[in-house]
């Protein structure tokens, strides 16, 4: 199951990076060639960068490539996994879910794209759940 999650998450990150690259190229083209930058291109690039950064951290954690995991390599694996799970649950899942609910209740939308900001912020609890899943899979592996 972990291999499937890795594969889907990896492909999603690659697709988001490709879309962001095309979006930035389009923004540069419209700014310098057409002398009128597309109003939505900068906002889309910013939101994709947020998603790539936060989901990329979850992916790196699942691949055991995250810096904090390397630094604590000599400590008991179960203790580290429990600490990471507690952090991910408290900060990312609970805190991120609260942020998503608050922005949904307020009806906050992005200025250029007009999409709900709760959709943008939903990456935080999703990433937290992925990190928890990866750390729980460490328990099964040991």
MARBA-3410 file (N, C-alpha, C, O; in Angstrom, 1 decimal):
142
0.8,-1.2,0.0,0.0,0.0,0.0,0.9,1.3,0.0,0.6,2.2,-0.7 ~ 2.0,1.2,0.8,2.9,2.4,0.8,3.4,2.7,-0.5,3.6,3.9,-0.9 ~ 3.7,1.7,-1.3,4.3,1.9,-2.7,3.3,2.7,-3.5,3.6,3.5,-4.3 ~ 2.0,2.3,-3.4,0.9,3.0,-4.2,0.8,4.5,-3.8,0.7,5.3,-4.6 ~ 0.8,4.7,-2.5,0.7,6.1,-2.0,1.9,6.9,-2.5,1.8,8.0,-2.9
3.1,6.3,-2.4,4.3,7.0,-2.9,4.2,7.3,-4.4,4.5,8.4,-4.8 ~ 3.7,6.4,-5.1,3.6,6.6,-6.6,2.6,7.7,-6.9,2.9,8.5,-7.7 ~ 1.4,7.6,-6.3,0.4,8.6,-6.6,0.9,10.0,-6.1,0.7,11.0,-6.9 ~ 1.5,10.1,-4.9,2.0,11.4,-4.4,3.1,11.9,-5.3,3.2,13.1,-5.6 ~ 4.0,11.0,-5.7,5.1,11.4,-6.6,4.6,11.9,-7.9,5.1,13.0,-8.4
3.7,11.3,-8.5,3.1,11.7,-9.8,2.4,13.1,-9.6,2.5,13.9,-10.5 ~ 1.6,13.2,-8.5,0.9,14.4,-8.3,1.9,15.6,-8.1,1.7,16.7,-8.7 ~ 3.0,15.4,-7.5,4.0,16.4,-7.3,4.7,16.8,-8.7,4.9,18.0,-8.9 ~ 4.9,15.8,-9.5,5.5,16.0,-10.8,4.5,16.8,-11.7,4.9,17.8,-12.4 ~ 3.3,16.5,-11.6,2.3,17.2,-12.4,2.1,18.6,-12.0,2.1,19.5,-12.8
2.1,18.8,-10.6,2.0,20.2,-10.1,3.2,21.0,-10.5,3.1,22.2,-10.9 ~ 4.4,20.4,-10.5,5.6,21.1,-10.9,5.6,21.5,-12.4,6.0,22.6,-12.7 ~ 5.1,20.6,-13.2,5.0,20.8,-14.6,4.0,22.0,-14.9,4.3,22.8,-15.7 ~ 2.9,21.9,-14.2,1.8,23.0,-14.4,2.4,24.3,-13.9,2.2,25.3,-14.6 ~ 3.1,24.3,-12.8,3.7,25.5,-12.3,4.7,26.1,-13.3,4.8,27.3,-13.5
5.5,25.2,-13.9,6.5,25.7,-14.8,5.9,26.3,-16.0,6.3,27.4,-16.5 ~ 4.8,25.6,-16.6,4.1,26.2,-17.7,3.4,27.5,-17.4,3.4,28.4,-18.2 ~ 2.9,27.6,-16.2,2.2,28.8,-15.7,3.2,30.0,-15.6,2.9,31.1,-16.1 ~ 4.4,29.7,-15.1,5.4,30.8,-14.9,5.9,31.2,-16.3,6.0,32.4,-16.6 ~ 6.1,30.3,-17.2,6.5,30.6,-18.6,5.4,31.4,-19.3,5.7,32.4,-20.0
4.1,31.1,-19.0,3.0,31.8,-19.6,3.0,33.3,-19.0,2.8,34.2,-19.8 ~ 3.2,33.4,-17.7,3.3,34.7,-17.1,4.4,35.6,-17.7,4.2,36.8,-17.9 ~ 5.6,35.0,-17.9,6.7,35.7,-18.4,6.4,36.1,-19.9,6.7,37.2,-20.3 ~ 5.8,35.2,-20.7,5.5,35.5,-22.0,4.5,36.6,-22.1,4.6,37.6,-22.9 ~ 3.4,36.5,-21.3,2.4,37.6,-21.4,2.9,38.9,-20.9,2.5,40.0,-21.4
3.8,38.9,-20.0,4.4,40.2,-19.4,5.3,40.8,-20.4,5.2,42.0,-20.7 ~ 6.3,40.1,-21.0,7.3,40.7,-21.8,7.0,40.7,-23.3,7.4,41.6,-24.0 ~ 6.2,39.8,-23.8,5.9,39.8,-25.2,4.6,40.5,-25.5,4.5,41.3,-26.5 ~ 3.6,40.2,-24.7,2.3,40.9,-24.9,2.1,42.1,-24.1,1.1,42.8,-24.2 ~ 3.1,42.5,-23.2,3.0,43.7,-22.4,1.8,43.8,-21.5,1.5,44.9,-21.1
1.3,42.6,-21.1,0.1,42.6,-20.2,0.0,41.3,-19.6,-0.5,40.3,-20.2 ~ 0.6,41.1,-18.4,0.7,39.8,-17.7,-0.7,39.3,-17.4,-1.6,40.1,-16.9 ~ -0.9,38.0,-17.6,-2.2,37.4,-17.2,-2.3,37.5,-15.7,-1.4,37.2,-14.9 ~ -3.4,38.0,-15.2,-3.6,38.4,-13.8,-3.6,37.1,-12.9,-3.3,37.2,-11.7 ~ -4.0,36.0,-13.4,-4.1,34.8,-12.6,-2.8,34.0,-12.5,-2.7,33.1,-11.6
-1.8,34.3,-13.4,-0.7,33.4,-13.5,0.2,33.4,-12.2,0.7,32.4,-11.7 ~ 0.4,34.6,-11.7,1.2,34.7,-10.5,0.6,34.0,-9.3,1.2,33.4,-8.5 ~ -0.7,34.2,-9.1,-1.5,33.6,-8.0,-1.5,32.0,-8.1,-1.3,31.3,-7.1 ~ -1.7,31.5,-9.3,-1.6,30.1,-9.5,-0.3,29.5,-9.2,-0.2,28.5,-8.5 ~ 0.8,30.2,-9.6,2.2,29.7,-9.3,2.4,29.7,-7.8,3.0,28.8,-7.3
1.9,30.7,-7.1,2.1,30.8,-5.6,1.4,29.7,-5.0,1.9,29.0,-4.1 ~ 0.1,29.4,-5.4,-0.6,28.3,-4.7,0.0,26.9,-5.1,0.0,26.1,-4.2 ~ 0.5,26.7,-6.3,1.1,25.5,-6.6,2.4,25.3,-5.8,2.7,24.2,-5.4 ~ 3.1,26.4,-5.6,4.4,26.3,-4.8,4.0,25.9,-3.4,4.8,25.1,-2.8 ~ 3.0,26.4,-2.8,2.6,26.0,-1.5,2.3,24.6,-1.4,2.7,23.9,-0.5
1.5,24.1,-2.4,1.1,22.7,-2.4,2.3,21.8,-2.6,2.5,20.7,-1.9 ~ 3.2,22.2,-3.5,4.4,21.4,-3.8,5.3,21.3,-2.5,5.8,20.3,-2.2 ~ 5.5,22.5,-1.9,6.3,22.5,-0.7,5.8,21.7,0.4,6.6,20.9,1.1 ~ 4.5,21.8,0.7,4.0,21.1,1.9,3.8,19.6,1.6,4.1,18.7,2.4 ~ 3.3,19.3,0.4,3.2,17.8,0.0,4.5,17.2,-0.2,4.7,16.0,0.1
5.5,18.0,-0.7,6.8,17.5,-0.9,7.5,17.2,0.5,8.3,16.2,0.5 ~ 7.2,17.9,1.5,7.7,17.6,2.8,7.1,16.3,3.3,7.8,15.5,3.9 ~ 5.8,16.0,3.1,5.3,14.7,3.4,5.9,13.6,2.6,6.2,12.5,3.2 ~ 6.1,13.8,1.4,6.7,12.8,0.5,8.2,12.5,1.0,8.6,11.4,1.1 ~ 8.9,13.6,1.3,10.3,13.4,1.8,10.3,12.6,3.1,11.2,11.8,3.3
9.3,12.9,3.9,9.2,12.2,5.2,8.9,10.7,5.0,9.5,9.9,5.7 ~ 8.1,10.4,4.0,7.8,9.0,3.7,8.9,8.3,3.1,9.0,7.1,3.3 ~ 9.8,9.0,2.4,11.0,8.4,1.8,12.2,8.4,2.8,13.3,7.9,2.4 ~ 11.9,8.9,4.0,13.0,9.0,5.0,14.1,9.9,4.5,15.3,9.6,4.8 ~ 13.8,10.9,3.8,14.8,11.9,3.2,14.7,13.2,3.9,15.5,14.1,3.6
13.8,13.3,4.9,13.7,14.6,5.6,14.8,14.8,6.5,15.3,13.9,7.2 ~ 15.3,16.1,6.6,16.5,16.4,7.4,16.4,16.0,8.8,17.3,15.4,9.4 ~ 15.3,16.2,9.4,15.1,15.9,10.9,15.2,14.4,11.1,15.7,14.0,12.2 ~ 14.8,13.6,10.2,14.9,12.2,10.4,16.3,11.7,10.3,16.7,10.9,11.1 ~ 17.1,12.3,9.4,18.5,12.0,9.3,19.3,12.4,10.5,20.2,11.6,11.0
19.0,13.5,11.1,19.7,14.0,12.3,19.5,13.1,13.5,20.4,13.0,14.3 ~ 18.3,12.6,13.6,18.0,11.8,14.8,18.1,10.3,14.5,17.4,9.5,15.1 ~ 18.9,9.9,13.6,19.0,8.5,13.1,19.5,7.6,14.2,19.1,6.4,14.2 ~ 20.2,8.0,15.2,20.8,7.1,16.2,19.8,6.9,17.4,20.1,6.1,18.3 ~ 18.7,7.7,17.5,17.7,7.6,18.5,16.8,6.4,18.3,16.7,5.9,17.1
16.0,6.0,19.3,15.0,4.9,19.1,14.0,5.3,18.0,13.4,6.4,18.1 ~ 13.8,4.5,17.0,12.9,4.8,15.9,11.5,5.0,16.3,10.8,5.9,15.8 ~ 11.0,4.2,17.3,9.6,4.3,17.7,9.4,5.6,18.4,8.3,6.2,18.2 ~ 10.3,6.1,19.2,10.2,7.3,19.9,10.1,8.5,18.9,9.2,9.4,19.0 ~ 10.9,8.5,17.9,10.9,9.5,16.9,9.6,9.5,16.1,9.0,10.5,15.9
9.1,8.3,15.8,7.9,8.2,15.0,6.7,8.7,15.9,5.8,9.4,15.3 ~ 6.7,8.4,17.1,5.6,8.9,18.0,5.7,10.4,18.1,4.6,11.1,18.0 ~ 6.8,11.0,18.3,6.9,12.4,18.3,6.5,13.1,17.0,5.8,14.1,17.0 ~ 6.9,12.5,15.9,6.4,13.1,14.6,4.9,12.9,14.4,4.3,13.9,13.9 ~ 4.4,11.8,14.8,2.9,11.6,14.8,2.2,12.7,15.6,1.2,13.3,15.2
2.7,12.9,16.8,2.0,13.9,17.7,2.1,15.3,17.1,1.1,16.0,17.2 ~ 3.3,15.6,16.6,3.4,16.9,16.0,2.5,17.1,14.7,1.8,18.0,14.6 ~ 2.5,16.1,13.9,1.7,16.1,12.7,0.2,16.2,13.0,-0.5,16.9,12.3 ~ -0.2,15.4,14.0,-1.6,15.4,14.4,-2.0,16.8,15.0,-3.0,17.4,14.6 ~ -1.2,17.2,15.9,-1.6,18.5,16.6,-1.5,19.7,15.8,-2.4,20.5,15.7
-0.4,19.9,15.1,-0.2,21.1,14.3,-0.8,21.0,12.9,-1.6,21.9,12.5 ~ -0.5,20.0,12.2,-0.9,19.9,10.8,-2.4,19.5,10.6,-3.2,20.2,10.0 ~ -2.8,18.4,11.3,-4.2,17.9,11.1,-5.2,18.8,11.9,-6.1,19.3,11.3 ~ -5.0,18.9,13.2,-5.9,19.7,14.0,-5.9,21.2,13.6,-6.9,21.8,13.3 ~ -4.7,21.8,13.7,-4.5,23.2,13.3,-4.9,23.5,11.9,-5.5,24.5,11.6
-4.5,22.6,11.0,-4.8,22.8,9.6,-6.3,22.7,9.3,-6.8,23.5,8.5 ~ -6.9,21.7,10.0,-8.4,21.6,9.8,-9.1,22.8,10.3,-10.1,23.2,9.7 ~ -8.6,23.3,11.4,-9.3,24.5,12.0,-9.1,25.7,11.0,-10.1,26.5,10.8 ~ -8.0,25.8,10.4,-7.7,26.9,9.4,-8.7,26.7,8.2,-9.2,27.7,7.7 ~ -8.8,25.5,7.7,-9.7,25.2,6.6,-11.1,25.6,6.9,-11.8,26.2,6.1
-11.6,25.1,8.1,-13.0,25.4,8.5,-13.2,26.9,8.7,-14.3,27.4,8.2 ~ -12.3,27.6,9.3,-12.4,29.0,9.5,-12.5,29.8,8.2,-13.4,30.6,8.0 ~ -11.6,29.5,7.2,-11.7,30.2,5.9,-12.9,29.8,5.1,-13.4,30.6,4.3 ~ -13.4,28.5,5.3,-14.6,28.1,4.6,-15.8,28.9,5.2,-16.7,29.3,4.4 ~ -15.9,29.0,6.5,-17.0,29.7,7.1,-17.0,31.2,6.8,-18.0,31.8,6.6
-15.8,31.8,6.6,-15.7,33.2,6.3,-15.9,33.4,4.8,-16.1,34.6,4.3 ~ -15.8,32.4,4.0,-16.0,32.5,2.6,-14.9,33.2,1.8,-15.1,33.8,0.8 ~ -13.7,33.1,2.4,-12.6,33.8,1.8,-12.2,33.2,0.4,-12.1,31.9,0.3 ~ -12.0,34.0,-0.6,-11.7,33.5,-1.9,-10.4,34.3,-2.4,-10.1,35.4,-1.9 ~ -9.7,33.6,-3.3,-8.5,34.2,-3.8,-8.9,35.4,-4.8,-9.9,35.2,-5.4
-8.1,36.4,-4.8,-8.5,37.6,-5.6,-8.5,37.3,-7.1,-9.5,37.7,-7.8 ~ -7.5,36.7,-7.7,-7.5,36.6,-9.1,-8.2,35.3,-9.7,-8.9,35.4,-10.6 ~ -8.0,34.2,-9.0,-8.7,33.0,-9.5,-10.1,32.8,-8.9,-10.9,32.1,-9.6 ~ -10.4,33.4,-7.8,-11.7,33.3,-7.2,-12.0,31.9,-6.6,-13.2,31.6,-6.4 ~ -11.0,31.2,-6.3,-11.2,29.8,-5.7,-11.2,30.0,-4.2,-10.5,30.9,-3.6
-11.9,29.1,-3.5,-12.0,29.2,-2.0,-10.6,29.0,-1.4,-9.9,28.1,-1.8 ~ -10.2,29.9,-0.5,-8.9,29.7,0.2,-8.9,28.5,1.0,-7.8,27.9,1.3 ~ -10.0,28.0,1.4,-10.0,26.7,2.2,-9.5,25.6,1.4,-8.9,24.6,1.9 ~ -9.7,25.6,0.1,-9.2,24.6,-0.8,-7.6,24.7,-0.8,-7.0,23.7,-0.8 ~ -7.1,25.9,-0.8,-5.6,26.0,-0.8,-5.1,25.6,0.5,-4.1,24.9,0.5
-5.7,25.9,1.6,-5.2,25.5,2.9,-5.4,24.1,3.2,-4.9,23.6,4.2 ~ -6.3,23.4,2.5,-6.5,22.0,2.8,-5.3,21.1,2.6,-5.3,20.0,3.1 ~ -4.3,21.6,2.0,-3.0,20.8,1.8,-2.4,20.6,3.2,-1.7,19.6,3.4 ~ -2.6,21.4,4.2,-2.0,21.3,5.5,-2.5,20.0,6.2,-1.7,19.2,6.6 ~ -3.8,19.8,6.4,-4.2,18.6,7.0,-4.0,17.4,6.2,-3.7,16.3,6.7
-4.1,17.5,4.9,-3.8,16.4,4.0,-2.3,15.9,4.2,-2.1,14.7,4.3 ~ -1.4,16.9,4.2,0.0,16.5,4.4,0.2,15.9,5.8,1.0,15.0,5.9 ~ -0.5,16.4,6.8,-0.4,15.9,8.1,-0.8,14.4,8.2,-0.2,13.6,8.8 ~ -1.9,14.1,7.5,-2.4,12.7,7.5,-1.4,11.8,6.7,-1.2,10.7,7.1 ~ -0.8,12.3,5.7,0.2,11.6,5.0,1.4,11.3,5.8,1.9,10.2,5.8
1.8,12.3,6.6,3.0,12.1,7.5,2.7,11.0,8.5,3.5,10.2,8.8 ~ 1.5,11.1,9.1,1.1,10.1,10.1,1.0,8.7,9.5,1.5,7.8,10.1 ~ 0.5,8.6,8.3,0.4,7.3,7.6,1.8,6.8,7.4,2.1,5.6,7.7 ~ 2.7,7.6,7.0,4.1,7.1,6.7,4.8,6.7,8.0,5.5,5.7,8.1 ~ 4.6,7.4,9.1,5.2,7.0,10.4,4.5,5.8,10.9,5.2,5.0,11.5
3.2,5.6,10.7,2.6,4.4,11.2,3.1,3.2,10.4,3.2,2.1,10.9 ~ 3.4,3.4,9.1,4.0,2.3,8.3,5.3,1.9,8.8,5.8,0.8,8.6 ~ 6.0,2.9,9.5,7.3,2.5,10.1,7.1,1.5,11.2,8.0,0.6,11.4 ~ 6.0,1.6,12.0,5.8,0.7,13.0,5.5,-0.7,12.5,6.0,-1.7,13.1 ~ 4.9,-0.8,11.3,4.6,-2.1,10.7,5.9,-2.7,10.2,6.0,-3.9,10.2
6.8,-1.9,9.7,8.1,-2.4,9.2,9.0,-2.9,10.2,9.9,-3.8,9.9 ~ 8.9,-2.4,11.5,9.8,-2.9,12.5,9.3,-4.0,13.3,10.0,-4.5,14.2
END
